[in-house]
Amino acid sequence: MKKQGNVDGRRFQLRISVFGYMSADRERSMGNRMKKIAAVICNYNKSAYVTECIQSVTESVFRDFDMIVVDNASTDDSVERIREKYGEQVRLFVNKENLGGSGGFNTGIRYALEKGYEYVWCLDNDVLVDENAIGELYGFMERHPEAGMCGSKVYHMEAPDYVQQFGIDIVWEEYCCEAKYYNRLEDGSMPEVVYSDAVAACSVLVRTSLIREIGPLPEENFLYWDDTEWGLRCNRAGYKVASIGRSKVLHCMGAKKETVDTFPLYYSWRNWIRFFMKYTPRENWEGMCTAFLEGIFEVVCNDLYLGEENRAKTVMHAYDDAIHGRMGRAEDHKIHPVVHSEKKLKELLRGQKRIRIYENRREEQARCFAERVRKAAQEEGMKLSVEILPGHALDKKSGYKEPLSEEPLKESEPRQITFTMTEDVFRLEAGKLGLATCYVDYEGRIVSSAEDAFLLLNIPDSRRLFLFSQMDLFLSAVKNMHA
């Protein structure tokens, strides 16, 4: 196999052996007969991405499909660019409002059902498909009537040699999902066909006969977890969900990053909770509620500790809406700007001339934190030196000659600040909170004051109180859903 591509994902080709594709003469002989497949691309405000996605689809070897593009009321120039570049090559639907990924796809799916296509090929707007991607999916489905849907092998757009997902499994014991072969280097050792609980809707071929039986994507989700639920419905209806290694696509994951606001955080949490509320077996309801409440507590506690109150607010809105069944598009006041503040670190650096960072057997973590310190100092116009040392700041063998005060840090009495790396500040032993050194963990959280220590020491009691206050409410919501 020879792969050529560039990291910005402008185009890629994968040379693979193919089979079962129509010759050009046979394709011409089909005349105006109904095509087998409706290729549905859902778009929202990604004009550059969607036009490149369309272009990659038009270069497919297999041609027995019509292309449908659904635009979710984009405010950029998506609609104009699609019309200008592709004209009658695509059937363009422009929704009056943003219906989310599930609602956008369902616009095209309903059209496909009405027109009588045999298959629907769902594609995200930020994918590039290999020229043989759809042919491989179609060939597999024609040979395997036991399969209801099959997805492509998805690679990272930014690192095309690495797999993003090759099927999705639901881990019922841990109330989560995992992408199979995530971040695996493509070395040719993975199976040609993988069966799983679900596949990502960024490239999935589905029988319309199955859609008539199990329904379209769950539109109330708006986005996220809709494809997982679709796959579960498929399996529970007695059909298999497959992923085909010879059908390859590149996918950009930028949409799921919290770069501007907490939009992705809200939908991922709300729909995650709602999914397991709906499908967890009755005997595991209490365990499911406990797992989610502990997870919510950890996230909110962490965000408050880091000064990221907006994330904490969004997670609580998502939880509240999930248990009360408020689905669809979120109200604006539940989505907040992302704020990452270095206020705490900058206050610690103020007045310092030299910063000592102790690795404590975490060399890479120490190097990353040193860069963070230099950046924060530069932003504040501070001039200080940063030194990375082995060992622990409180270890006499560490090489630190100056005596360390055992008193908590006081802003009114500036002194030499040291930082010691640790795995997780939330798991520090009480005896190590004398604050003669500041602790920094792998998440970048800093323990530097008596207030920090008080918070950490009270986390177990706070967790118990949170679970006690919410458990009956959460469990009642699950019971009411199934009543």
SULMOVEN-V254717 format. One record per residue. OMEGA is omega as a letter, one per 30 degrees, with the letter a starting at -180 (NA if undefined). Layout:
# SULMOVEN-V254717
OMEGA, OMEGA
This chain:
# SULMOVEN-V254717
l, a, l, l, l, a, a, l, a, l, l, l, l, a, l, l, a, a, l, l, a, l, l, a, a, a, l, a, a, l, a, a, a, l, a, a, l, l, a, l, l, a, l, l, l, a, a, a, a, l, l, l, l, a, a, l, a, a, l, l, l, a, a, l, l, a, l, l, l, l, a, l, l, l, l, a, a, a, a, a, l, a, a, a, a, l, a, l, l, l, a, l, l, l, a, l, l, a, a, a, a, l, l, l, a, l, l, a, a, l, a, l, a, a, l, l, l, a, l, l, a, a, l, a, a, l, l, a, l, a, a, a, a, l, l, l, a, a, l, a, l, a, a, a, l, l, l, l, l, a, l, l, a, l, l, l, a, a, a, l, a, a, l, l, l, a, a, l, l, l, a, a, a, l, l, l, l, l, a, l, a, l, l, l, l, a, l, a, a, a, l, l, l, l, a, l, a, l, a, a, l, l, a, l, a, l, l, l, l, a, l, a, a, l, l, l, l, a, a, l, a, l, a, l, l, l, l, l, l, l, l, l, a, l, a, l, l, l, a, l, a, l, a, a, a, l, a, l, l, a, l, a, a, a, a, a, l, a, a, a, a, l, a, a, a, a, l, a, a, a, l, l, a, a, a, l, a, a, l, l, a, a, a, a, a, l, l, l, l, a, a, a, l, l, l, l, a, a, a, l, l, a, l, l, a, a, l, a, a, l, l, l, a, l, l, l, a, l, a, a, a, a, l, l, l, a, a, a, a, l, a, a, l, l, a, l, l, a, l, a, l, a, a, a, a, l, l, a, a, l, a, l, a, l, l, l, a, a, a, l, l, a, a, l, l, l, l, a, l, l, l, l, a, a, l, l, l, l, a, a, l, l, l, l, a, a, l, a, l, l, a, a, a, l, a, l, a, l, a, a, a, l, l, l, l, a, l, l, l, a, a, a, a, l, a, l, l, l, l, a, l, a, a, a, l, a, l, l, a, a, a, a, l, l, l, l, l, l, l, a, a, l, a, l, a, l, a, a, l, l, l, a, l, l, a, a, a, a, l, l, l, l, l, l, l, l, l, a, a, a, a, l, a, a, l, l, l, a, a, l, a, a, NA
